[in-house]
């Protein structure tokens, strides 16, 4: 949101990066206004190849406070540190299901948008 003037350099800020589609749509608007996107920042990044490819092709730096790999390690360590009890076993099952979900996401390379 806001006014972009020709020549402005912009960093796109996202809450979550999944496929990167929202950041790419925002970048298109920045480009139409004459601005230049330098990179993307987010709170969380799933680390999907499709987003990584889209951003790296454009030379954008991507910084996130937390990514999927870090989240999984944190959850696993927390459950293991808390000991073996029924509640923690449920967390580990949930973590495993997240890992399985992440592994099943297609690793394809979408045709880049014209930005």
Buried (B, 14 or more C-beta within 10 A) or exposed (E): EEEBEEEBEBEBEBEEBBBBBBBBEBBBBBBEEEBEBEBBBBEBBBBBBBBBBBBEEBEBEBEBEEBBEBBBEEBBEEBEEEEEEEEBEEBBEEBEEBBEEBEEEEEEEBEEBEB
